Amino acid sequence: MLTDLVMELVTATDPKDREEAYRNLENACIDRQAADEMAAEFTGKEGDGDGRR
């Protein structure tokens, strides 16, 4: 289920869809920063660049 929620964020095409994906993740107790980090893992993009992994 968490994977599905993160994929909603990754595939969001407009700000309204992205906001809905964030709200769904927040309902699952995942904050926006954590959601962005998980989405970055799915897309292969680096996180905030602090070097921690």
Secondary structure, 3 states (H helix, E strand, C coil): CHHHHHHHHHHCCCHHHHHHHHHHHHHCCCCHHHHHHHHHHHHCCCCCCCCCC
